[in-house]
Amino acid sequence: MSGAICGIINTDEKSIHRFSENNMIDSLKIYKLDNIRTINKNNIFMGCGLLEIEQDSKNEVLPFWDKAKGLLIVADACIYNKKELCALLDIKKSGITDGQIILLAYEKWNEECPKYLIGDFAFVIYDEKEDKVFCVKDHMGSRSLYYSYENGIFSFSTVIEPLKSGKKLNERWICDFLAMKSVVHQFEPEETIYSNIYQVMPATAIVIRDNKITKYKYWNPLINENVLKLKSDDEYISEFKKIFFEAVNCRLDSDKEISIMLSGGLDSTSVACIAGRKLKNKGQKLVSYTSIPMEGYKDNTSKYRFANESEYVDSLKDVIDNLEINYCKSEKKDSVSDIKRFTRILEQPYKTFQNIFWVDEIMDKVEKRNSKVLLTGQYGNFSISYGDFLVHIKTLLESKHFYKVIKEIYECSKLYNQSMLTTSKCIIRAFREYKNIRKISSIKKKYEHSPLKLDLIDKWDIDNRIEKSRYGSINLKCKNIKEYRQDFLDPVMLTQIGNIESKLSLSHGIVQRDPTKDKRVVEFCLSLPAEQFVRNGQERILIKRAMKGILPDKIRFNFLTKGLQSADWLQRLQPRYNYICNELEAAIKDKKSNKYLDTEKLKKQLKCLKYNSTHNRSMDMKMIITSLTLYKYLNDKAT
């Protein structure tokens, strides 16, 4: 079962006010849920909006109260290892639901139970016998979950709306959001746009007992740095395929057609090939959706990037004959389309405006086909197709494997038909670029593309706090593989992805599933020696070798060019300049917004935009639209 959950638990055992219950349930109605159920038991209220994805989810009863055992549970969960769990629990799998298997796991292993679960989940259990609240989020943070704990009252929800009554906006969060020039929304992991509302982090459990709240991580694969040592490349590939194929196949359970968001790269196409084979055996087709540039797009990308990935997607027809391909041009859609709607769905201003409009269109098409499952391969760059040549060289240099460095440079030079001197210069230049970024010392220069007032940077000590985080300039360097792997499990990144996916998919009544983010896949990839990812000058060799004979060679052997999604985002905006100017003028005049926005900086941008003379169009336009998402959010009556 997947969907949305909410609840209130008064640990002082006082009854819950009926208004609070109704307000919580009403807040979920912006999202498309198949049915909503509630439980009210004196000091406990739990609500659940369910999505009926497969037969088991239609039999799901959540929230559920096991009176005999004194356990109440509400869950937003898709558990993928039910067969394994049923064997461990010595029960029959037939018809068992996600909520039931979680509760049985809790009965057997108590707070250790999340370690045994594989899936996308967020759940809350109230244990009457222990008078304990147990709140958990899955290993990779695939589902959103928020909470507040004040005056003995623990409130929780998949979305913020049911929790925000009486809460004030978090000024520090807003300033952090505006200061960060990347698409990352924040760098304080647990904070939200509202004070005293927090996010549950990936692989984290929260326990409330005796009016004390305790948080702890129950999983961290980076603690164990033992490298997996197998006898041959074939053994590595065999083990990888067993794990990855299972990660894909276990996500195909649905009574409706299976959809996939497809690019021309290695990750989603690998997922598609595996899923297509499995579905063909069931007599089903796989329906794909790919974003391509708008009509009239003028391609100005480099020769190493391509904006239209249809050529590579079309090659899948040769190996997946049950694949239905759909291309989405998102005509008349752009980065300023539906800002108010997106801020309501995401419950905050956002920076993912370069692609959110076409992702939303794909989800809309999936919804209209009455499909419930949308596969992706979004996390693949960090797992199945990881392999960065510069990271590999840095790792070898630090390990003093100089002969291997020379060999890699030699093989890379052959691959790209260039001299070793040219390759070496490219490596040195790349290392220097990282170093030069870190030399920027002036606050004004560092935040020149931020719309935030400079005095607020000082007020909230933003620069010092960023520098102490993984997003500081000290971390803007070419990293070795150990440092790079730490970024794979960055809780800020994982939580942001999980939140956006959860809320956007809920707005269409569907669920996203990413096999490349499966816990088993991630653990396996993190255990591999570096040479299983980069060797003989070639990057991403693990997935390329594993998909031999399965993935078209046109995709598998493409190392010279990479797809560039949303390449046309700036061109889409050109007919909208007048609208953007009007909105920006309104934002500059708005009292709520200019509390945070550097209006003088934005006035200069407005002038440039009016005369179509922005000197750095991409960075400038990002700053403008980021400001507009804040303006729209702050002035929405629903905020």
Buried (B, 14 or more C-beta within 10 A) or exposed (E): BBBBBBBBBBBEEEEBEEEBBEBBBEBBEBBBBBEBBBBBBEBBBBBBBBBBBBEBBBEBBBBBBEEEEEBBBBBBBBBBBBEEBBEEBEBEBEEBBBBBBBBBBBBEBEBEBBBBBBBBBBBBBBBBEEEBBBBBBBBBBBBBBBBBBEEBBBBBBBBBBBBBEEBEBBBBBBBBBBBBBEBBBBBBBBBBBBBBBBBBBBBBBBBBBEEEBEEEEBBEBEEEEEEBEBEEBEEBBEBBBEBBBBBBBBBBBBEBBBBBBBBBBBBBBBBBBBBBBBBBEEEBBBBBBBBBBBEEBEEEBEEEEBBBBBEBBBBBEEBBEBBBBBBBBBEEBBBBBBBEBBBBBBBBBBBBBBBBBBBBBBBBBBBEBEBBBBBBBBBBBBBBBBBBBBBBBBBBBEEEEEEBBEBBBBBBBEBBEEEBEEBBEBBEEBBEEBEEEEEEEEEEEBBBBBBBBEEBBEEBEBBEBBEEBBBBBEBBBBBBBEBBBEEBBBBBBBBBBBBBBBBBBBBBBBBBBBBBBBBBBBBBBBBBEBBBBBBEBBBBBBBBBBBEEBBBEBBBEBBEBBBBBBBBBBBBBEEBEEEBBEBBBBBBEBEBBBEBBBBEBBEEBBEBBBEEEBEEBEEBBBBBBBBBBBBBBBBEEEB
